[in-house]
Amino acid sequence: MDETFAQAGLAPDLIKTCVELGLGVGIVASLAFDAVRDAGLTRLASEHLFRRNASLIALRRRRHLRSYAYRFIELCESSLTETSVKAAPRPAAEP
């Protein structure tokens, strides 16, 4: 969805402004909607209309991660706790 809108030159803030001015409806990513800031807008569920976006997190091999890095990973995906990340299988080391 983000890529399609970007190709059309439509930014979430522009879309929300047009909706607030009564110029129709808009579709923005859920991360672009803030209930407090966008109090003049109504959020409707639309997850069933679009495929899920995937994000990847890359970690350097054999490097220590600080607690905030584990917390960030968990914020991105709640099932990826520090314990589960540490227990994840590691790919074979390259020569």
C-alpha positions as CSV (number, residue, x, y, z in Angstrom):
1,M,0.0,0.0,0.0
2,D,2.7,2.5,1.0
3,E,4.6,1.8,-2.3
4,T,1.5,2.4,-4.4
5,F,0.7,5.7,-2.7
6,A,4.3,6.8,-2.9
7,Q,4.3,6.1,-6.7
8,A,1.2,8.2,-7.0
9,G,2.8,11.1,-5.0
10,L,0.3,10.8,-2.1
11,A,1.7,11.3,1.4
12,P,-0.4,10.2,4.5
13,D,-0.5,13.8,5.8
14,L,-1.8,15.1,2.5
15,I,-4.4,12.4,2.4
16,K,-5.6,13.1,6.0
17,T,-5.7,16.8,5.4
18,C,-8.0,16.3,2.3
19,V,-10.3,14.1,4.4
20,E,-10.4,16.6,7.2
21,L,-11.4,19.3,4.6
22,G,-14.3,17.1,3.5
23,L,-12.8,16.1,0.2
24,G,-13.6,12.4,0.5
25,V,-12.1,9.4,2.2
26,G,-8.5,8.4,2.6
27,I,-6.5,5.2,3.1
28,V,-3.3,5.5,5.1
29,A,-1.1,2.9,6.9
30,S,-2.2,2.3,10.5
31,L,1.1,3.8,11.7
32,A,0.2,7.1,10.1
33,F,-2.9,7.4,12.3
34,D,-2.7,8.8,15.8
35,A,-6.1,8.9,17.7
36,V,-5.1,12.0,19.6
37,R,-3.5,14.0,16.7
38,D,-6.2,12.8,14.2
39,A,-9.2,13.4,16.5
40,G,-11.2,14.8,13.6
41,L,-10.9,11.5,11.6
42,T,-12.4,8.1,12.1
43,R,-10.4,5.0,11.7
44,L,-12.1,2.0,10.1
45,A,-10.7,-1.5,10.0
46,S,-9.4,-2.3,6.6
47,E,-6.9,-5.1,7.2
48,H,-9.1,-7.4,5.2
49,L,-8.5,-5.3,2.1
50,F,-4.7,-5.3,1.9
51,R,-2.0,-7.9,2.1
52,R,0.3,-7.6,5.1
53,N,3.6,-5.6,4.8
54,A,6.7,-7.5,5.8
55,S,9.7,-5.9,7.6
56,L,13.0,-7.6,8.2
57,I,15.4,-7.1,11.1
58,A,19.0,-8.0,10.4
59,L,21.5,-8.8,13.1
60,R,25.2,-9.1,12.9
61,R,26.5,-12.6,13.6
62,R,28.4,-13.2,16.8
63,R,27.7,-9.7,18.1
64,H,26.4,-8.9,21.6
65,L,23.0,-7.0,21.6
66,R,22.1,-4.6,24.3
67,S,18.8,-4.8,26.1
68,Y,17.3,-1.9,24.1
69,A,17.9,-3.8,20.8
70,Y,16.0,-6.8,22.2
71,R,13.2,-4.5,23.3
72,F,13.0,-2.9,19.8
73,I,12.8,-6.4,18.2
74,E,10.0,-7.3,20.7
75,L,8.1,-4.1,19.9
76,C,8.2,-5.0,16.2
77,E,7.0,-8.5,16.9
78,S,5.8,-9.4,20.4
79,S,6.6,-13.1,20.0
80,L,10.3,-12.3,19.5
81,T,11.4,-11.9,23.1
82,E,15.0,-11.7,24.2
83,T,14.9,-15.4,25.2
84,S,13.4,-16.5,21.9
85,V,15.9,-14.4,19.8
86,K,18.9,-15.8,21.8
87,A,17.5,-19.4,21.3
88,A,16.9,-19.0,17.6
89,P,19.0,-21.3,15.3
90,R,22.0,-19.6,13.9
91,P,23.1,-20.1,10.3
92,A,26.4,-21.9,9.7
93,A,29.4,-19.6,9.9
94,E,30.9,-18.6,6.6
95,P,34.6,-19.5,6.1
